[in-house]
């Protein structure tokens, strides 16, 4: 099978006027060939749209409940050139639970070159937004597939205001290793104030590999959400301004700007 696990680590680092923090933790992600989802039913520890130790549910992805995850991705990228194959890089449900801060649908052409991607982002408030990364977003002259887009969605209660995202993919088709990076910067600055990097080595997707992952990384999805809240507590204690999203989950203005506006209105 083309589908696999990638075992490695995730690193986050933030350095700006509010806080300077960096941390990393080990994890694994699934890299699924969307055309293979029916064939994955032969695994005992993995199911598609059914409860199991590990599972992928279409409803966990944008428009997946209505159309299925593969068809939803095809519809979302219909304006782009049709890929030869797609890999979904994501966290699986573990014992029925998952929270994916971001999942990546990576498209490849017939030569195995990355032609585009979708970064599907979730926040802790039930919001979801897919960033479609095609030729218009691609940054020319880079050795790895790199895309640039503007922030359109509320992600963190500790990151406010306009921002630009740079996504880079060092992810050869079914390669022995992958690395995906994200840099967040202010629109008028080139240096990022937030950096995240996922990297891992390929492990064939088998029942044995899934059993090993369950023992080595017990309840991984709960650990992910737990670490998010733990870091949020530390940021709050450090005095970083906190804001909740509105009902439309649009990016929020910096608290200082809101305070000045409110004062003027009074």
Secondary structure, DSSP 4 states (H G I P E B T S, - for coil): ---EEEEEEEEEEEESSS-EEEEEEEEEEEEEEGGGTTGGGG-SSEEESS-SSEEE-GGGSTTHHHH-HHHHHHHHTTTSPPPSEEEEEEPPEETTB---SEEEEEEE-TTS-EEEEEEEEE-TTS-EEEEEE-TTTBPTT-SSEEEEEE--S---TT--S--EEEEEEE--TT-SEEEEEEEEE-TT-SS-SEEEEEEEEEEE--HHHHHHHHHHTTTHHHHHHHHHHHHHHHHHHTT-------TT-PPPPPHHHHHHHHHHH-
